[in-house]
Amino acid sequence: MESGVECADVVHGDYFMGGMMVINGLMALVLLLSGLFHSLLRRLGQPSIISHILAGVVVGPTFLGRAVDLRRLGMHNAGSALGDTIYYLRIVFMFFLGLEMDLRYLRHNLRRSLLLACGGSAISFLLAVAAGPFFYGMLHPSSAATFHPQKLYASTALFILVLTSTASPVLIRIVTELKLTTSETGQLAIGAAFATDIASLTAISMMVVNPTIFGHDGKPLPSRSSSSSCSTQFLLFLWMALVVCVAVGVAVRAARLINRMKRGRQYVSKYELLGMLLLIVGLSLAVQFMGYSASMAAFLIGLAVPREGPLARTLVDRLTYPVHQMVMPLCFGAIGARLDFAEIGRFTATQFAFAVAFTTAVSSAGKVGGTVLVGRWLGMSAREALVLGFLLNVKGYSDILAINLADKSNVWGDTAQVVLVVASIVNTFMAGPASAAIVRQQRRAFKYRSHCLQELRVEQELRVLVCVHGAGGVQAMLTLAELSKGSSAPVAVYLLHLVELQTARKYAITHLYNNQSLDSKEEEDARWGYSWEMEQVTAAVHAFSTYDAAVPLPVRQMTAISSLASMDEDVRNGVEDARASLVIVPFHKEQRYDGRMVSRRGGDGRRQLNQRILQRARCTVGILVERRLPSIPGISAGPTPMPERDLDLDLEEVQAVPQGDEEAVQHQVVAVFLSGADDREAVAYATRLSAHPSVSVSVSRFMLPEESRTSMRMSEEEAEDEEFMAEVRARFVSPGQVTYTERYVSNGVETLESLSSMVGECSLLVVGRGGGEGGGGAARNTMTRGMAGLEVEEEECPELGAIGEVLASDDFLGCSASVLVLQQHKLHRRMRTWKQKQHSQSSQSQHGGGRALPLPDDEDDDIFDWNYD
């Protein structure tokens, strides 16, 4: 009785300040423990949600509650105290969760994602229906005397939701932290998780409309509606649906109004952001007053808010850090704080462990088994389908909502809730090692796999990583990437912004988003440090995508801040993360206003950077010498350069080159072929460009005269050139997709004259670098000998090769076209050479014996284990 008096005193305010201090202490302790646990568990590949729940368990009645009696301060337990305190933050969290769940992501691999989601959920559904009554009877043995079928049905329905659910926010966190977002497995996992999560949340939304509440005796309590007939329930559901639709419609109209008012700007002001958040919270509370769940209403609003425009960009940028680092730990920490392991006292440790193992086994068998069956039917490898099944078995969101609904409805006791939460943690914990396994698999496979355009069919997906040093190079790089997709071939474009780390500005990295003391308008846009450069690149990418008349080109943007000496490591990491087959870097010289190529700031360092990338990149490398590459019809040239401190200009006002008559814009592309692997790569890339409706491609092959060729013995490389060109003529020249010409030259002077006659006819020249392993042998050396007659020092730019250096020179009069110099992936060359030698050696061993050839340098037997794909 004394504790009750104390609680009443607290309620009346006697210990209000003490209670506030305890709440703040609990919140700080949850954040501290969550960060500590995550720093330890992330090394095991575990997502942050496990750390949040474990932190809540520590501050809950299981541990901290035994030492501190919160009831003396008017609190039932730490879980309820935290839950009541962050009630409004939970609404913002649910809204942000819906905002992050972009339904457009389902367009990628839609059919396969839906099939995987349905396969895993179908098997889980069947197992849950069969195991649901056993689960209820096992954890509620005392309910046999007061058994009510309606409660068993409710328990089985919620048990089905728990087992079939997939927590897409948690899965996205795992996939992002392990850099699987660009892999096919990661994209399929995210798409299937979205589909499963939407289905689970839809079912929960229908259940919370008019849930059945059960008393302590197991009997259902009277419903809030006067009649429980099907017609009444249906009318109530329609009423709730109408209320939610009105709330969602108001929020969407408000978002579109703000976007219309701020058209052309990167972000909205803090007042507009605050007003939008208050509107969302107010609409959610109004929906709750009408009888629906405020959290689910906020989630649906976030799902429907337009993703285009400055409002969504501001919401994501401003809310990502506080939601993920503060609100999310508190929300899941409150769930863990409600768990009281002391309530399972009538169960022994063995019985409790058996219940957890049973629930985990049923959930894993359903998800993993169904996913593997569908995956194998779709043609996946058994290992990939198995890992995908473990990923889709991640819990922590929809299942938590179902458990909370069961707690409010008195369907399950405390023991069942603890068992289900622990089983969800175990299921999520198993996804970490499985995800780490696929990361190692894909990294290993990418390292020992050939990535060259010559082996990539035109209809296959091309993954391109383009690098820029500033906003000035965005338009040319993205135009080249847009042309690469042809008419219908898929292309994945990744833009890596290379920011040079300077000693005098290192401090600015930690102040990317700090504002200077300026006026109200300038304070909104002013950034210092490296942020201004990033804003320019972001605006250029946005302008390019916004003005695409056809299907917008999706660009995944990344930023690397490092010194030029180590920047090639960032490029290599970007290539591996994107699994790119082609990386394009800008030439260290830029075109001046008078047309001459000059070296800007850090030109020598950028030149050395390009040379290191050529030596170490694990894919085909291209160097773009950009000379005002025209944009594609219907696409703006982009903000190049942007006016200083004027990010609020409309996109129409920040175009560098006014677009006049766009219907006459056509890209004339010429691929120059002499001999060698690099030239074959250049022609292979040009044939891909020929599929684009705005591109006309011509292949010019330079050959020695007939008398010179007959006096020379044909090498293996030249035989491969003939085979490649025969295929090009059959597949592209004969159907009329590509024009083909042959030019006979005897030395470098004639080659130079022939190049001079064709440069004025094109806007882009694609050539091979040549030299070294891809040099092309004696024929290429003969055709390029004597080209140093220009007023350029020999080997001034070895990264361009002989032909590329001439075309990029200012002394080569009449050349106003951009030049793309390609170098084929070196592993492809070593693999082809090794296979040829191995074939020759095996033929000799069949006739006279012999020893096996060693593998190429820096390689091992894993090179030939192509089962990784």
N, C-alpha and C positions, 0 to 999 in steps of 0.2 A: 504493500500500500504506500510505503514511503517513496518508492521509486515512481509510483504513479503521481504522487504529489509533486515530486521534483520535475517530472515531465510537464505537468500542468504549469508549473512556475516558468519553465523554459518557454512554453508556448506563449505565455503572457509577456515574455520579454525580459525576465530576470537575468537570464544567462544568454541573451542574444549575441552579444559580442564574443562570448566564449564559444558559442556554437559556430559563428562565422570563422573564428580562428581555426577551429578544428576542421571545418570544411576546406578552408584554404590549405591547411596542412595535409589533409588527405589528397587533395588534387595535386599538390606539389610532390608528394611522395609517390603517387601513381606515375607522374611524368618522369620522375627520377628513376624509379625502379624499371619502368618500361624502357627507357634509354639504356640502362645498364644491362638488362636481360637481352635486349636486341643486339647490343655490341658483342655479346657472347654467342647468341644463337644464330646470328647472320652468317657466321663462319661455317655453320652446318647447313646453310641454304634455307633457313627458316624465315618465313615472312614476319613482318612486324606485329601482326595481329596476335600471334601466340604470346609475344612478350607483353602486349597490353593485357591480355586475359590473366596471365600469370602474375602480373603486377597487381591486378585487382584481387586475385586470390590471396595474396600476401596481406593486403590492407583489409581484407574481409574478416568475417568471424572465425575463419579457420586458423589464422595466425595472430594478426594484430588485435582482432576482436577479443581474443582470450586475455590479453594484457590490459586493454582499455575498454571500459564499459561505456559505450556511447549512449546508452539509455539514460544515463544521468544528465545528459545534455539534450534530452528530448528526441533522440534519434533511435530508430529501430535497429538499424545496422548501417555499415558503411555503404553498402550497395544502394539502399534506398536514399540515403543522404546524397550520394553523388548523383543518382538518377534524377532526384528532384532539383538539384542545383543546376544541372546542365540540360534541363528540359528544352529550353529554347535553342541551345546550341545543337541539340539532337535534331531539331527541325532543319537547321542550316546544314548539318551533316548529311541528312537524307536528301536535301535539295542538291547538294554538291555531288552526291553519289549518282543521282539521276543525270546531272549535267555531264559527268565524266562518261556515262554510258552512252556513247554516240552510236545510234542505231545504223548510221551509214557504214559502220565497220562491218556489219553483217553482209554488205554487198560483196565483199571479197570472200570467195569460196562459200557462197550462200548455201548451195545444195549440200556440199560435204559437211558444212558446219551443222546444218539442221539434221542431217542423217546421223551424225555422231551424237548430237544432243538427244535425239529421239531414241537411239539405240541404247545409250547408257541409262536414260531415264525409264525406258520400258522394262528392262530387266530389273532395275531397282524397284519399280512399282510392283512387279509381280512378287519379288521377294518380300517387300514390305507388307503386302496384303497377306502373305502366308505367315510371316513372322510377327506381325503386329499384335494379334491376340496373345501369343506366347510372351512377348515383351511386356505387355500390360499385366498379365498374370504373374510373371516372374517378379516384378517390382512392386506389385500391389497384392500380396497374398491375402491380406485381411479383407479385401473387397469381395471375396467369394460369398460371404454371408449377405452382403447388400449389393448384389450384382444387378446392374442396369445396362441393357444392350446399347442404349443411346450413348452412354459414356464410353463403352468399348468402341463403338463406331467412330466417335470423335477422336479417341486415342489413336486408332488405326489411321485415320485420315491425316492427323498431324504427324504421325510416325512416317507416313509416306512422304510428306513434304520434307521432313528432315533428311531422309535417305536419298531422295531424288534431287535435292538442291545442289547447286554449285555456286560458290561465292565468287562472282566475277570480279569484285574489287580486290579480293585477296589474290585471286589467280593473276590478275593484271599486275599486282605488286610483285608476285613471284617472277612472272615472265619478264617484267621490266628490270628488276634487280639482277636477273641472270642474263639479260640482253638476248632474250629469245623473241622479241617483238617482230624482228624481220624474218625469222625462220618460218617455214611453212607450218611446222608443228605448233609454234606459238600463235600464229594467226588462226589456225583451226581451233586451238584451245580457247582463245578469246571469243571467237565467233560462237562456238558451241556453248560457252559459259554465258554469253549474253542471252542466247535463246532460252537456255534452262532457267536463268535468273528471271527473265521476263515472265515465263510461264509460272514459276513459283510465286513471284510477287503478285501476279494476277489472281492466283488462287487464294493467297492470303488476303488480298484486297476484298475478295468476295466474302471471305469468312468473317472479317471484322465488321461487316455491315450490321449483322444482327447475331452475334455469337451466343451460343447456349452456355449459361453459367450453371455449374453444378455445386450443390451444397456439400457439407461434410459427410452427409449420409449417402452421397452418391446420386441423389435424385436431382434432376434438372430443375433449376429455379424458374419461376414464371418469367416469360419473355417480356421485354419492354413494350412490345407491340401487343395490342389487345387480342389479336388472333394469330394463331400459328399456321393458318392455312397456306397452301402454296401460292394462292393468288395474292395474299397479303405480303408474303415474303418477296414475291416478284415485284409488287408495287413499291415496296420499301427499297429494293435493290435499284429499281429505276430512278427513284427519288435521289438516292445517294449518288448514282451515276450522273444525274443531271447537276447536282450540286458540285461535284468534282469537275465536271466539264466546264461549268461556268467559271469556277476558280481558275482552272488551267487556261481558259480562254482570256480571262482578264490579264493574267500574268503574261501570256504570249503577246497580247495587244500592247501592253506596256513596254515589253522588251522591243518590239518592232518600232514603237514610237521613239524610244531612246535611240535606237540604231539609225532611224531616219533623221533625227535631230543632230546626231554626231557622225553623219556620213563622211567618210574620208579620213576620220581621225583614228588613231591607233587605240586609244583608251577613252573611257568616260571619266568624269570627275568623281572625286570621293563622295560628294554629296549625292550624285545620281546613283552611285553604287550603294550607298547607305539607304537611300530611298527605295531601291529595288529590293534589297534584303528585308526591309521593314514591311514592304508590300507582300512579299512571299510569306513571312511569318504571320502577318495579319490574315491573309487568305487561308493559311493552314489552320489557324485557330478558329476562324469562322466556319470552316468545314467541320472541325471537331465539335463546335457548338451545335451543328446540324446533325451530329450523330456519327460522323466518320472519324477515321484516324488522322491526326494532324501530320504524323510522320509519313504515312503513305501518301497523303495529299501533296506534301512537299516533294516527295520523290517523283510523283507524276508530273509536277510542275517542272522540275529539273529535267525530266525526260523530254518535255515538249518545248522548252525554251530554244529559240533558234540558235544554231551554232555559228552562223555568220554574223559579222559585224563587230563593233568595238565592245558591246556589252558582254557578250560571251567571253571575248578575249580578256576583258578586265576581270570578270568573275573568276576565270580560271587562274589568271596570274596572281590576283590578290588573295584568293582563298586557298590555293594549293598548299602553301606552307603552313598557315595556322590550322587548317583542317587536318592535314596529315600528321602534324607534329604535336598538336594540342587537343583538338576536339576528338579526333579518332581514338587516341589513347584513353581519354576520359570516358568515352562512350563504351568501349569494350572493357575498360577497367571496371566500370560500374557493373557490367554483366558478371565479371569474375568475382567482384566483391560480394555479390548476392549468394555465391556458392558457399555452403556450409557443409564441409565433409563430416562434421560431427553429427549431422542429422542421419547419417547412414549407420548409426551405431548398432541397429538390430541386424545389420548385414556384416558378415565376417569379411576380412580382406580378400579371401578366396572367392566368395560370392560376388563381391563388388568387381573384382578383376574379371570374373567370368562374364558378368553383365556387360562390362565395357568391351571385352574381347568379342562377345557375341554381336553387339551392335556394330562394332568396327568391321567385323568379318562380313556381315550382311551388306553393309554399305559398300565396302570395297569390292565384294564379289559382284554386286549389281552394276556398279559404275564401270569397273575395270573390265568385267566380262562382257558387258554390252558394248563398250567402246571397242574392245579388241575384235569382237565379231563384225561390227560394222566397218572398222578400219581395214580388216583383212578383205572384206567384200569390196572395199573401195580401192584395193590394191596397195595398201601400205605394208611396210615390213612389220613383222611381229613385234620387234623391239620398239619401233616408233609408236605402234598402236598401244603397246603396254604402257609406255611412258605417258602417252596422251590420256589413257584411262586414269592413271594416278593423278595427273594434273586436274582432270575434271572431277575428281573426288574431293577437291578442296572445299572445306566448310568454313563457316564463320560469319554468314550474313543472313540469308533467307532462313536457314535452320535456327539461328538465334531468335529471329522474329517469331518463328513457329513455336519455339520453346517459351517465349514470353507470352504468346497468346494462350498457350496451354496453362501457364501459371496464373494468368488473370481469370481463366475459365475454370480453374480448379480441376483440370483433367488429369494432371499428373501430380504426384507428390514431389517433395524435395529430392528424394533419392533418384527418381527417374530423371529429373532435370540435371542433377550432377552427373549421372551416367551419360546422358546425351551430350552434355557440354564436353566432358572428358573424351568421349568418343570422337567428337568433332575436332578436338585438338590433336588427337592421335592421327586422324585421317589427314589433317592439314600438315602435320609433322612429317608424314610419309612422303608428301609431295616434294619436300626439299631435296632429299637424296635423289629422287627420280629426276627432278629438274636438273640437278647438277650432272647427272649421268648423260642427259641429252646434250647439255652444253659441251661437255668433254667430247662427246661423239661428233658433234657438228664442227667444233674447232679442229679436231683431228682430221676429219674428212675434208674440211676446207683447205687445210695446209697441204694435204697430199692429193689434191685433185686439180686437174688442169682447168684453167679459167681463160679461155680465149674465144674470140668472136667467130673464128673460123669453124669451130665445132658447134656453135650455137645456131640452131635453125631459126629462120625468120619468124615463125609462129610461136617460138618459145619466149618466155619472159626474159627481158634484158634488165639487169640490175646495174644502175649507173650511180657512181659517186662523183659529183662535181665539186671542185674546191674553188673558193673565191677568197681574195684578200680584202675585198670591200664591196660596196654596193655597185660600183662601176662595172664589175664583171658578172653580175647576176643575170642580166638580160641575155647576154651571149651564151652563157652556160646553159640556162634553162631553155633557150631556143634550140640549142643543139640537142638537149635531152628530149624536147618535145618532138623534134624531127625524128628521133630514134625510135619512137613508138610506131611509126608507120601509120597504117589505116586502122588496124584492129589488134595488132600485137601488143601484149601487156608489157609495161615498162614500170619499174620501180625506181624513183629518182630520190637521191639523198644529196642534200646540199650541206657541205662542211665549210663553215666560215672559219678561216685560219686567222687568228688574231695574234700578232706578235707581242710577246711579253717583254716590256721594257722596264729597266731597273727603276727609272724615275716614276713609273706608274704602277708598280706592284701593289701599292697600298689601295689602289682603286678597285681591285678585284672584290674586296670585301665591302665596297660601297657602290655596287653597281646601280642600286635603285635609290640612293640618297638624293634628295633634292637640294638645290642651292637656294640661297636667300634671294628670291626673285619676286616679281609681281605675281598676282594670282594666276594669270594665264600662263606665264613662263614657268611658274613653279610646277605646273602640271606636266610640262613637256621636258624641262631641263633635266639632263642626266650628266653625270661626270664619270671620268674613268673610261672604261671600255664600253659602257652601256650605249653611248651615242653611236658608235660604230655598229653595234648589234641592232639598234633600232633602224639604222639606215638599211641594213641588209634585209631585215624583216619587212620593212616597208616595200623594198624592191620586189621581194618574193610575193608579197600580198598583191602588189600592183600587177605583176605578171599573171597571177592566177585569176584575179578579178576580171581582167579584160579578155579572157579567153572566150571567144564566141562559141566554140564547140564545148566538148567535155573538159572541165578544168583539169589541169595536170596536178595530181597530188604530189606535193614535195614535202619530204621529211627533213626538217632543218636541224642541224647540229652546230655546235660552236666548240672550238678548241683554242684555248689560251695557253701558249707556251712559247719558248724561245725558238728561233729559226733553227738552232742546232739540233733540237729534239722534236721538231714539228713533224718530221717524217714518221715518227712512231705514232703520232695521233692519226696520220693519214692511214697507216697500215692497220691500226685498230679500227678505224672507220670502215675500211674495206672488209675486214673480218666481220664486224657487226652487221654490215649491210649485205654481206655475202655477194659483193659486187663482182661482176665480170669485166667491168670497165671503170677506170678512174681517170678523170680529166682534170688536169691542173693548168693554171694560166702561165703563159710565158712571162719571163721576168721583165720583158720590155712592154711598154704600152704605146699606142699610137698618139702622137701629138696632134695639135690642131692643124698643122701643116702637112700631115700625113706621114711624117718620119717616126720611126720607132726609137723611143728613148727609154732609158732605165730610170725608174722612179726611186723613191726612198727604199733602201734595203734591197736594191736590185741584185747585187752580187750574192747576198745571202739567199735570196729567193732562187737564183740560178743554181746554187749549190744544193738547195732543198730539192729542186726538180731532179737533179742528178742522183741524189740519194733515193728518191722515190722510184726512179727508173731501175735502180739496182736492187731494191729490196721489196717492192710491192709484189703481192701474190695474185696479180691479175694483169690484164692488159692495161697499159698506161698510155694516155694521150696527152700531148702538150698542145694547147690551143694558142696560136698567134692570132689575136683578135684584131681585125681591121673593120670595125663598124659592121658587124654581121647583121644583116637586116632581120627584122622580126617577122613572125608568121602572120599572115592576114588574120585580123581579128584580135591580135594580141598586142598589147601596148608594149612600148620599149622599156617601160619601168622607170623609176626615179633614179636617174643616173646623171649627175649627182643630185642629192637632195639639198635644198636650201638649209643652212644651219638654223637650228632651233626653230623649226617650222613644221613639226610633224603633224600639226592640225590642219594642214592644207588638204583640200580635196584631192583625190587621186588624179582627177583630170588636170590639176594644176602642177603636178610634180612629174610630168612626163618630160623626159630629156629631149626626145626627138618627136616632133609633131608628126602624127600619122595622117598622111594625106590620102591619096587614092590607093587604097590597100588591095584592091582587086587585081592590080597589076604586079604585085609583089610575088616573085617566084624565086626559088633557090636553085641555082645552077651549080651542081656539085660535080667535081671532076676528081676521079681517083686515079692516081699515077702509079703504074705498076712497072717495075723493072725486073726484080727477081728477089727471092728470099721470103722468109717467114713473115717479116714485118710488112712487106708489100701485100702479101696474101691477107694479112689482117686488115689492112687499109681497104682493100677491095671488098672483103666480107662486111665491113662496117658500111661501106657505101651502098652495097646491095640492100642492106636493111633500110637505109634512108630512102631508097627508091620507092618503097611502099607508101610513103607519105604523099598525099595529093598535091602538096605545094612544092614538091622537089622533083627536079629532073636530073638524073644521074648519067654521067658518061664515064666510061673506063677507057683510059688511054694507056696502051701497053707499049713500052719502049723495048725494041729488040735490035739485036745486031743484024747486019746484012746476011744474006744467005751464005755468001762465000766465007764470012768469018765464022759462022756457026758450024759449017761443015768441017772446018779445020780444027775445031775444038771438040773434045770428047764430052758428051753430056753427063753431068754429075747427077747424083741422087736428088739433090735439091732442085735442079732444073727439071728433072722428071716429075717431081712433085708439083712444080709450078705448072707444067703442061697439064697434068691431071686436074689441078684446081681450076685453071682457066677454061678447060673443056667443060667442067661442070657449070661454071658461071655462064658460059655461052648457051648451054642447054637450058638452064633454069631461068635466066633473066634476059639474055640478049635475044634469043629466038622468039619469046613471047612479046617482045617489044617493050619490056619494062625498063631496060637499060640499053643505052647505045654504046657501041664498042668500036674503037679505032686502034690501028697499029701504026707505030712510028718507028722507022728504021734509022738508027744512029750508029756511028762508028766510034765516037769519042765524046768527052764531056762538052766540047764546044758545040757540037751538033745537038746534044741533049739540051744545052742551054738555049740555043736558038729555037728548038722545038717547044720548050716550055714558054718562051717569050711570046710565041704565037698563039698560045691558048689561055694565058692567064687573064686576059681581058674579057673572056667570055663567061666567067664563073664568079660566084660569090663565096665558094668554099672549096679549098683544095685538100684532099685527104691523101696523105703520103705515108709511107713506112719509114721508120728511122734508118734501118739498115746498119751495117757494121757489126762486128763481133759475131755472135752465133746466128744472127738473122741477116747477115750481110748479103747473101745471094751469090757468093762465089765469084769466079773470074768474070762472068758476063757483066755483073753489076759494076765491078771495078773498072772494066773497060769503058762502060758507058758513062761513068762519072769522072774518069781521069781527065784532068785539064780544066775542070770547072772552077778552079781557083783563080781564073783570069779576072774575076770581079775584084773590086777594090775592098776586099775583106780579108782579114787574116785567116789563114787556114786553121781549121778546128777552133774557131772562136766560140762556137756553140755546138759542142759535140753531142749534146743531148737532142739536137734536132736532126743529126745526120747530114749527109752531103746535100741531098735534094731539099730537105726542110730548111737548112741554113741559107741556101741560095734564095728560096722563096720568101724567107723572112727578112732578107737584107734590104736596106734602103737603096742600095746600088742596083737592085734588080728593077729596072724602070718598068712602069706599067702594071705592076702587080698591086692591085687594091683589094684582093680577095683575102679572106681569113684562111689560115693554114692550120690543119690538124695533123700532127705527127703522131703516129701510133707505133708502139713497141709491143710485140706479142708476148704473152705470158711465158717466162723462161722455162717453167716446169713442163709446159707442153712440148717445147723443143727437146729437153733432156729425155722426156718419156719417149718421144718418137725415135730419137737417136738410139736410146737404150733398147727399145723393142726391135729396131732394125738390126742392131748388132747381135742381140740375143737370138733373133731368127736366123741370122747368118751363122752364128756359132752352133746352134742346134742342128743346122743342116750339115755343117762340117763334122759334128760329133756322130751323126748317123753314118757317115762314110769312113771316118778315120779316128773317131774319138776326140777328146779334148776336154779342157776344163771350162767351167762356167765363168761367164764374165762377171766382174763385180758390179754392184749397183752404182749409180752416179753419186757424186759427192753430196754429203749432207742428206742422204735419203736412206731409207731402210725398207724392210719387206712390207711395211704397212702401206707403202705407196700403191700397191696393187690390190689392196683389200677394198674393192669398190662396193662392197656390201654396205658401207656406211651410208650410201645414198638411199 
